[in-house]
């Protein structure tokens, strides 16, 4: 938690946005205020499209975190969780690169 958040007692975007529930998404078919879906259901995406969508989100992550409105950040968090959850469901035995492991 940053010092400014500790001083002001403000809640994080995740805490302020009702569609975000910590470690998972409550409703994968979230709808915006106009009643439109906020992205294609990840289960309907092919593997290449799923990877492309995740790459796009990760590419824009820092800019969204630093400069976007709370609602945009909450949508970014929700969509990232949806896509990554789908990826992990499809690849439960994903290959782990030994060079990415730490000695215990």
Secondary structure, DSSP 8 states (H G I E B T S, - for coil): --HHHHHH----HHHH-TTEETTEES-TT-B-TTS-BSS--GGGS-HHHHHHHHHHHHHHHHHHHHHS-HHHHHHHHHHHHHHHHHHHHH-TT----GGG----
